[in-house]
Amino acid sequence: MFDFLKKAFKSFTDKIGKPEEKPKEKKVEENVKVGEEIPEPVSTEEILKEEEIIVEKPKELKKLEEKEEKKGFLKKLAAIVTEAKVSDEQFHKLFTVLEIELIQNNVAFTIIQQIRENLEDEIVGKSFNRQKLTYTIKKILRQTIVDTLEMPKPLDLLELAKEKKSKNEPLILMFIGTNGHGKTTTLAKLAHLFQKNDFRCIFAASDTFRAASIEQLEHHGNKLGIRVIKHNYGSDPAAVAFDAVKAKDKDIVMIDTAGRQSPNTNLMEELAKIKKVAKPDLTIYVGEAIAGSDLVEQAKNFNEKIGIDAIILTKADVDDKGGAILSVTQVTNKPILYLGIGQEYEDLEKFEVAKFVSKIIS
């Protein structure tokens, strides 16, 4: 999980400081007449393989190979100890390797530029041995990622819920996002978390457009013992949210809404109306971590049209890239609250920057 930077980083550091290999000159065999083609050399191993003959290596040959192996180790050791200056040309050439990996793993261009600038400032024109260079690059990458993820103001839902409860006010949460990304299931997982912390939840079935959406929410409500406020299909979603806000005996109102594969004008107007009527404390965007650049574009669209306060990402357990997590934070400037890591109600993990960064750069 999230190993794209590990691969790119290894490729980047392995190449820095190594001289470019010159092509070996071909030796002209003696006793070959002019105009004759020089036959390709055939190794002893190939001949033995073709003849299916197994011959044990002579002891002298084994000793020679062991000696050469020791020499190779000493060369590697010398490469680690010896310091080499990283030239500007070398850095630009080699950063391309890392840049391609970042682009392929959905990291936003602005983040890539920041990583490049930070690395360039710290290593170009300076001398490093391999170990020190590795440490320096890791430190810069880690800090750049931390700065990106800690840029938005952090939010603690449980603390916010406690604060609202102390004032005898309900915490009103509105969930938005594209259909099929696990919005309703995530809402139920979060309700389960609230219940474990002694909060009374109520669901508002404000997705009155999608077939079976109300039944899906009722299914979770029945399993969790949570009341569902609902109207008929085709009714005004804002009216459903309003009834839920005015209902008694609750600490938290959780409003489910309709989504589309591609957000359209009608949907945005509908969501804007719900938000105006229900006046949620937080509008939470739910999207799939594996959606890559689509996730980033959708979150940006919802944020511009409706306004979001926080993000929950589903299917984080099967996301082997992780770049979209960086990008969606940077593009929206909103914090990631939780990661969905499975289908059970318990499979909701609080997003922690340090833990995420350690998965990318060890």
N, C-alpha and C positions, 0 to 999 in steps of 0.2 A: 504494500500500500504506500502511495506517495513516494516511489523510489526514482522518479524521473530526474531529480536533481542529483541523486547519488551517482547515476550513470553518467550524466553530463559532466559532473564535477570530476569524476575519475578520469574521463577522457581529456578534460581540460588540463588537470594537473599532471597527468602522465606525459603530455607532450611538451609542456613548458620547460625550457632549459635544455632540451635535447637538440643537438645539432642535426640539421637535415642530412639525411643519408644520400651520398652520391652514388649514382649507378655504377656497378662494378664493370670494369673494362673486360671484354672477352679476350682471353688469351688465344693466340693462333697456334694451333697444334703444329709441332715439328713433323717433318717427313710427309707433309701434305703438298701435293703438286698444285701449282697455280691453276685456277679454274675449277678445281674439284670442290664439291660441297663438303663442308666439315660436318661429320656426323654428330648428332646430339649425344653428349656423354650419358652413359647409363650407369647407375649406381650398382654397387655389389648387391645391395639389398633387393633391388628390382630384379636382378638376374636370379638371385636365390628364390625370390617369390615366384617368378615364372616357372622355375624348375621344381618348386615345392620342396626345396632342400632346407633343412634346419641345421644351421651350423652355430655352435657356441663360440662366443667371442673369445679370442686368446686373452690370457691374463695380462699380457703387456698392453693390449688395447684398452682393457678395462682400467688399468692404472692410469693410462694416458687421458682417458675420458674423465676420470675422477680429478686429475690434476687440472684439466681445463675447466671443470665445474667449479673448482675452488677459485680459479682465476676470475671466472665470471662473477662469483660472489663478491670478490674484492673490488671488481669494477663497479658493481652496484653500490657497494658501501662507499666507495670514493665519490660516486655521483650524488649520494645523499649528503656527504660531508662538505663537498666542494660548493662554494657559492657561485651563482651565476646571475648576471644582470638581465632583467626582463626588458627587452627592447620594445619600443612603441610598435614597430612593425610586427614583431612576434606576437604581442598581445592582441592586436587587431585581427590577426590571422587566426589565432587560436580561440578568441572569444566567439567567433562564428559557430564553433562546435556547440558551445553552451547556448548561444542565441537560438539556434535551430531547435534544440531540445525544448527550450522554454516556449517558443512559438507553437510547436507541435503539442505541447501540453497545456495550451489555453491560458498562458500567462499574458496579461495585458502588456501592450507595447510600452506604456509609461513605466511599468515596473521593470521591464527589461532594460530600459534606458537608465533607470536609477541604479540598477545592479551594475551596469557597464561603467557608469560614471564613478561609482564608489570603488569598484575594483581598479579602474584605471588610475585614480588618484593615489591609491595605496601601494600599487606594485610596479607600475611602469617606471623604468629608470632606476630601480632599486635592486640591490643584490640580495638574493635569498638562497639558502640551501633548500633542498626539496621538502624537508620536514617543516621548516619555517614558512615556506610558501604555502604549503597545504593548510597549515593552521591559520594563516592570514586570510586566505580566500574563504575558508569555512566561516571565520569570524565575520567577515564582511557580508557574505550571503545571509548568514543567520540574522545579523542586525538589520539588514534591509527588509527581510521578510517580517521580522518582529515589528519594525516601525510601521509597515503597511497594515498589519493586522491590529495594531494598537492605536491606529489613527482615529477610528471612531470612538465616541464616548461609550464606555461599557455600560451594560444594563444587566441587572439581576432581577429576574421575574419574581422569584420568591420573596425577595426583600420588598419589591414594589407592592406585591400582594399583601404583605404584612402591614405596610405603611397605609394602604387604602383601608384595610380592615380596621386598623386602629382609629380611623376617622369615621367608621361605620358607612363607608362608601364601597360600592362594588368596583372591582378592576374589570374594565371592559376591553376585550381583545378582539380584534378583527383580523381574520386570516384571508389572505389573497394569494393568487398564483395561478399558473396554467393547469388545466385539467390533466389528470393522469400522473401528477408529480407527488402524490401522497399527502395532499393538504388535509383531507378529512381524517385520515389515519393519524397524522401528526398531531392534529387537534385533540384526538382521543388520548394519545400518549401523554400529551402535556396535561390533560385533565387528570389522568391517573397520577401523575407526579404531584399535582396540586392536592389531590385527595390524600395522598400519603403525608402531606404536610398540614392536614386538617382544614382544608378550604372546601367550601361547598360550591360546586360548579353548576352552570346551566348552559345548555346548548341552544343556539338559534339557527334553525335550518333555513338560512337565507339563500341557499342555492335552490331556487324554485324552477330552474330551467332544465337542468340535466336529468334525464330519466333515472329513477332509482336513487337519486342523491339523498332524498329525505329518508328513505328506508335504510340506506347505508349509515347515516348519522344515528338513526334510531337503534340500529343494531349495536353500535358502540355504546349508546346511552343505556340500553337494557343490560349490557354486560357490566357496565361500570356503575349502574344504579344512578344515572344522571337524567334529570328531566330534560325533555326536548320540546322547545317551543316551535310550532310549525303551522303553516297555512297550506292551502291547496297549491298544486303545481300551476304555474302561470301567474300567481298572485304577486303582489309587490314585495320584493325582498326587504326593502327598507322598513315596511310595516312589521315584518317578522322580527327584525332586529329591535325595533322600538318596543314591541311587546315583551321581548326577553329582558331588555334593560329595566322595564317597569315591573317585572315579576318580583315576587317576594322570596325570602329565604334563599339567598345566594350571596356568595362572596365574589364570585368571578363569572362574568358573562363571556362566552366564547362563540363568536359569530362565524359560521361557515358561509362561504360565498361561491358563486359560480366562476368558472374560468373558461378559457378557450385555448385551442392550440396556438392561435395567433391572436393576441389581444386586439379587439376592435373598438370602434367608437361607442357602440351601444353598451358594450360591457363596461367600458371605462365610465360612462355616464351613470350606469347602474351602481357601480362601486362607489362613485363619488357621492351619490344620493344616500347610500347606506351610511357612509362615513359622516355625512352632514347630520343625519337623523340620530344615529347611535352615539356620536361623539366618543369614539374609542380612545382609551388612554394610549394604546399602542396598536399600530397596524403592522402586522407581521407577514413578510413575504416568505412563502414556502416553495422551494424549487429543488430539483434533483442535482446532486453534486456531479453526476456523470453526464449532465447535459452539455458541459463544456461551454463553448462560446455562445450557444443558444441561451444557457442559463444567464450569462452576463448581460446579454442583450435584453432578455425578458425582464430581469430585475431592474435594469436601467429604465426600461419603458414604464413599468409599474411605478417606479419611484418618481419619474417625471410627471406622469399623468395623475396619480393618486397620492403619492407620498408614502413612503414606508419608514418605519422606525427601527426595524430589526429583521434578521433573516434566520430561518431554520432550513438546513439542507438535509434532504433525504438521500438514502442509498450511499452514504459516505463509506460504508463498509466494503462496497465493491468499486470504489473510485480509486484506480491505480495511478491517477495522474496528480490531482491536487491543485493544479494551476488555476482552475476556475474558482477555488476558494479564495485565493489571493486576489484574483481579478474582480470578483463580485464585491469584495470588501472595498477595494480601491475605487471602483467605478461608482458605487452608491454612497460610500463613506458611512455605512451602517454596520453595526456589530453583528457577528454571527452568534446566536444564543445557544443553539443545540445542533447536534448531528444525529440524524436517524441512522441506526446501525443494524436494523433488523425489522421483523414484522410484529414482534411481541410488544406489549405495552411498556415493558421495562427497557426496551431497546431505544432509549433516547439518552444520548451522552452530552453532557455540558461541554461546550466548546472552550478549550483552554489553549491559548496561544503557545505556551511553552511546550505542551505535549505535541501539538501539531508540528511545530518547528523541529522537534527532536525526531519525528518520523521522516522528515525530509532530509535533514542533515544530522548525521550521528557523529 
